[in-house]
Amino acid sequence: RNETFGTASTIGGAVTQTVGDGSDSLRRTASIGSVSDQDFYALSLTAGDSLSFILRPRGSVYLYGDDNGQLCVNVSTSPLFANQVIDLDFEFIDVDGVTVIAQGTTNGVGAPEFIAQTVAAQTGTYYLRVYTNDAAAVPAHDQVQLYEIAIDVPGLVSAPVPATTGLRYLVMFLILLMSGIVTLRRASGTTF
């Protein structure tokens, strides 16, 4: 459906929105299913528009197991983390359709990727490309990763710094906290 620049899904301009959250027909659920799968989105921007992006894998935790014909009695189950199937990456591409202005590729499977405070140099159509280089995402494995992209996220001023896993998640948590996506609560239930 949106596998090339020519068939890119138009998602408007520099307005706060989420693509792929399934909330309506324009924001249908988005997914990547293999290394040969890629999704393109077209954004009409004016010179000077400043945007930020967060690519989030979506999915719930499911329990699965073989009941061996026992109709789920004494069945051993294992969790399936549907938000941790394929490592997703994305790029913000210039109006020429070639130049990558910014990319989010530093975090692993199940973790969001960020592109922070990117400014359109000229008026025109820019593109977002979502893809994977994850070796686990080969067509024969029939794996699919749902995702959503938050566009023009207020308060996101810098992307996480690639570092050790612990530091990376701390930086990511602090960015999400500063952007209002994550809140802290006291034991009494009130927010800080």
Summary of the structure (lengths in Angstrom):
residues: 192
radius of gyration: 18.6
end to end distance: 44.0
largest distance: 63.8
contacts: 532
relative contact order: 0.24
helix: 10%
strand: 34%
